[in-house]
């Protein structure tokens, strides 16, 4: 695993023990792409990375496995879950339904403070540089605010559970050509409908936004598969050369 040893040291701040901290660190590593989909996660290496014993690491990995972020790897051990295009399609179909409902409820239930926050967040997004990761972070903020404005605890829990799997999908969809500009227009349409207290228009705008996000996801995944194949072909040693194939995954640009 390509993880930075220098930045990680457990500090007991009273908010949880080593197992909880190990869980948070591993979850962040998956979310940020330091641990890639399909990559093996080895208990001894994680223990060395976090500078803690293997018992809390084992507990944290079991928790991530129960949540569906880790799975049994061929030959034993655990690996970060790798989704195929069918699973990605299922994810976005579910998300479209939930996001549409959240936007409709936000149009009905958002209070004045929440409406002002949505407007301010959208204004901040307009001022962002052309950086996919910056837009991805603010995208999460805006969507979370819509979920909160819906005022439905069960919907909120369902969306947060679903979005736990976003790191398994790979790079942010904001890497797709033109996605930054299109997504901003779509967010403007969603927020405008919420501010106008028009649930039907808000739901339609949110659903369209997620459908377009799915299309961008497919483009990004396809590009990543193509790039990975090219890297493998470059690294493959010539027959009879006696060279060994380099170990470990290729460097990752970002997780988004």
Beta strands, then each sheet from edge to edge (+ up, - down):
strand 1: 40-41
strand 2: 70-72
strand 3: 78-80
sheet 1: 1+ 3- 2+
end
